[in-house]
Amino acid sequence: MIIRHYPLELYDFPRLIGKILDVPDLPFLHERIKPPDERVSDQDSQAHRQFYDAFEEISPEYLEFLREEIAPLFSESIYVQRVPTFRVSFPASTAVSRYHRDSEYNHQRSTVNFWLPLSPAFATNTIWIESEYDRGDFHPIELHPGQILQFDAINLRHGNQSNDTGVTRVSFDFRVVPMSRYQATAKSTVTSKVPLEVGQYYMKLTSGHVS
């Protein structure tokens, strides 16, 4: 696991996404948008629908962030998730339904995960990750806006606790596959059924260029 930093003044995702959700202070999202009583999936809430419906509004900033902050971490072209996955940990709920490895959800072995908090992530509102494969010693990752976690979600189990902090944690995450290690597949994402293909789930990214 690696915690990286990026210039929040250049990529102010909390402000941009707060504007989409009409919530100036994301830790208090639950006061503006009522958490669902029962979720069909962990992607089912009014906040999620607003994010995905309006994602094109922040897509230019996301692409610039990928080009300037993520692509240089790799020595070759990469395939990167076209639309990041939006997460919300409302008070008294969990952002992800169970502890898991991403390999259980059709993602390929060479995937690198990046997790970016849009509000302070701490204690029971943040992501919990085991330190080694199958060790089960889950611990919270404390981050704040301006930081991003790079980690092996394919092999390390991770998930969420029931959020008892009294504030909402908002984040998004995305997956990267180095071009030389990408394997064509006919599989799709489990929740939204998006084909895990270039041009669907992934886009090709080189410095200064997206296709």
FENWO-V629231 format. One record per backbone hydrogen bond with DSSP energy under -1.0 kcal/mol. NH is the residue of the N-H (numbers start at 0). CO is the residue of the C=O. E is the energy in kcal/mol with one decimal. If there is no record, write none. Layout:
nh | co | e
NH | CO | E
NH | CO | E
//
This chain:
nh | co | e
1 | 149 | -2.6
3 | 147 | -3.2
5 | 145 | -2.3
9 | 6 | -1.3
10 | 6 | -1.8
12 | 10 | -2.1
15 | 11 | -2.2
16 | 12 | -3.0
17 | 13 | -2.0
18 | 14 | -1.9
19 | 15 | -1.5
20 | 16 | -2.3
22 | 17 | -2.9
27 | 24 | -2.2
28 | 25 | -2.1
30 | 27 | -1.7
31 | 28 | -1.5
32 | 28 | -3.1
43 | 40 | -1.4
48 | 44 | -2.2
49 | 45 | -2.3
50 | 46 | -2.3
51 | 47 | -2.6
52 | 48 | -2.3
53 | 49 | -1.5
56 | 53 | -2.0
57 | 54 | -1.8
61 | 57 | -2.2
62 | 58 | -2.7
63 | 59 | -2.2
64 | 60 | -2.4
65 | 61 | -2.3
66 | 62 | -2.5
67 | 63 | -2.8
68 | 64 | -2.8
70 | 65 | -3.1
72 | 69 | -1.9
73 | 70 | -1.9
77 | 204 | -2.4
78 | 176 | -2.8
79 | 202 | -2.8
80 | 174 | -2.2
81 | 200 | -2.9
84 | 172 | -3.0
86 | 170 | -3.0
88 | 168 | -3.1
91 | 162 | -4.1
92 | 89 | -1.5
99 | 157 | -2.1
101 | 152 | -3.0
103 | 100 | -1.9
104 | 101 | -1.9
106 | 101 | -1.4
110 | 107 | -1.8
111 | 175 | -3.1
112 | 150 | -1.9
113 | 173 | -2.4
114 | 148 | -2.7
115 | 171 | -3.1
117 | 169 | -3.4
120 | 142 | -2.8
124 | 121 | -2.4
127 | 158 | -2.8
128 | 138 | -2.1
129 | 156 | -2.1
134 | 131 | -2.1
137 | 135 | -1.3
138 | 128 | -1.5
140 | 126 | -2.1
142 | 120 | -1.7
146 | 143 | -1.5
147 | 3 | -2.5
148 | 114 | -2.9
149 | 1 | -3.1
150 | 112 | -2.1
152 | 150 | -1.3
155 | 151 | -2.1
157 | 99 | -2.1
158 | 127 | -2.0
162 | 92 | -2.6
167 | 26 | -2.9
168 | 88 | -1.9
170 | 86 | -2.1
171 | 115 | -2.3
172 | 84 | -2.0
173 | 113 | -2.2
175 | 111 | -2.5
176 | 78 | -2.9
178 | 76 | -2.6
180 | 177 | -1.6
188 | 193 | -2.3
195 | 186 | -2.7
196 | 194 | -2.2
198 | 201 | -3.5
199 | 196 | -1.6
200 | 194 | -1.2
201 | 196 | -2.3
202 | 79 | -2.1
204 | 77 | -3.2
205 | 208 | -2.5
208 | 205 | -2.6
210 | 203 | -2.4
//
